[in-house]
Amino acid sequence: MLKMVLTTATCVGFALAGATAALAQDMAAPQGDVLLTVTGDIEVTNVGETLQLDREQLAALDMSSFDTTTIWSDGVHTFAGTSLAAIVDFLNVTDGTILATAINDYTVEIPVSDAVEGGPIIATLMDGEEMSVRDKGPLWIVYPYDSRNDYRSEVVYSRSIWQLDRIEVKR
């Protein structure tokens, strides 16, 4: 069962997603700890040639949630975070790949075509709690595995990287 939650942050995210590259160039540098650094073929930057996002900035792009089981945990959990679709929309990326890298430099390749409404999120919360590094956090790309049969495949499971800290856009 897929449950989406629309919040004020989602509405702000929709507004941000429509921003032009020129307006996005003025995005403020993060005020809190940087959780995600975006590099590669991007026009939206805020620190040098990178886009660095703290927890508040990620939530402002879009905050979605769903309930799902995973192959790495017992039972159904509620995951909440920024949809991958919101990230690519904000960056104005329509094709190519995303190289997602964890804090230990493990990298997976995710096609931009995976970034669809109702698809994967960059989870910051599991069951309403921030995830520690020990618990696959602070960021984990999670698909709503229970919503579609094709999300329950080795390919998709391999894209579900945890301890995510950076992505590189390749067009």
Secondary structure, 3 states (H helix, E strand, C coil): CCCCCCCHHHHHHHHHHCCCHHHHCCCCCCCCCEEEEEEECCCCCCECCEEEEEHHHHHHHCCEEEEECCCCCCCCEEEEEEEHHHHHHHCCCCCCEEEEEECCCCEEEEEHHHCCCCCCEEEEEECCEECCHHHCCCCEEECCHHHCHHHCCHHHHHHCCECEEEEEEEC
